[in-house]
Amino acid sequence: MNDTFLKACRGEATDYTPVWMMRQAGRYLPEYHTVRSRYTFLEMCKTPEAAAEVTIQPVDLIGVDAAILFSDILVVPEAMGAPLEFHENRGPVFPSPVRDEAAVNKLIVPDPEDELGYVMAAIRLLRKELANKVPLIGFAGAPFTIATYLIEGGSSKNFFLTKKMMYTEPALYARLLDKITDSTISYLKAQVEAGAQALQLFDSWAGVLAPRDFAEFAHPYAKRIITALKASGVTVPLIYFANNGATLLDQSKTVGADVLGLDWRINLDEAARIVGPGIALQGNLDPCALLLPQDKLEQRVAAILEQGKAASGHIFNLGHGILPEIPPAQAKLMVETVHRLSAKK
Ligand code: CP3
């Protein structure tokens, strides 16, 4: 099996730098649209055969070194009892937002096999279909990021309602976050039992918090998930990705993760200095830089590979999800360039 990705996560020597892309199973691929045309997005998440098919597409078409399960971070709050809708071109919507005590009380901590069994079924199917070609990454949203969607009722610009609850009803906020945290721990444990070989925790909105608020309202919950997973005997690599989190790195390094994902707003060598030894880094090409002509793209890749040498293990990735507008050939070129330039002679 190609275990280059898992080795790099553990800080072990590899023959070349492994690479995958956040949102690699997605709309930039015409082959994704072909499958997607038969289902709504949520139907596709809940149909293991369809989820497995689009999960494998970038492995075969782009040549990445890891597969990431096709699903969404918001299936967890849906399983907790908050109805979820995806509106074409408007993203996710929770029509009954969670903003008061009654709404928090109504949320359950779901049994993952009962409420999210379709995810475990997709993972089991994928381990069979991937046949150890590349490792399979499972994932969940970090509690703060999930809470923003529940409280705001969808995406947000300034997160006013989330911060309002943090500042004016901190006990209610903590109860909501505790429920999300407990749900996420059992969900991720179940993913590993089903066959996930690494886990990534997406804290997509952590970057909207002041450092002291990240310390109080986000970091403790992410840390509790990682601590609980390790205490329960989970040994697969755990990746924490705080988007727009360069200014939070001195805190993220204590979250307990084996790997920290980084966006493009910081150089990897500087990040490695802040994080210190013992934690691998994942990242961090600006997704838009995939539009560069070949020679300039190659220079960017080379610079990131060079900076990545400062870390205890480097997994090449984009700094955030690949955009639907990116030509697949450019993604493939990037992956080939990472492999070629990083190959040990
Ligand atoms: O990375 C992968 O390829 C695995 C699949 C994956 C998806 N969403 C598929 C998806 C993963 C890991 C996610 C995580 C996710 N979902 C995050 C965290 C990562 C990040 O981007 O910061 C967040 C914030 C969400 C919530 C979400 N899901 C939003 C805001 C949207 C709409 C935004 C958009 O890009 O349109 C989604 C929809 C979504 N999730 C799509 C895909 C492929 C597009 C659905 C479609 O086909 O229409």
Boltz pocket constraint, residues with backbone or C-beta under 6 A from the ligand:
constraints:
  - pocket:
      binder: B
      contacts: [[A, 21], [A, 22], [A, 23], [A, 24], [A, 25], [A, 26], [A, 27], [A, 36], [A, 41], [A, 68], [A, 69], [A, 70], [A, 71], [A, 72], [A, 73], [A, 74], [A, 90], [A, 91], [A, 92], [A, 139], [A, 155], [A, 202], [A, 204], [A, 243], [A, 321]]
      max_distance: 6.0
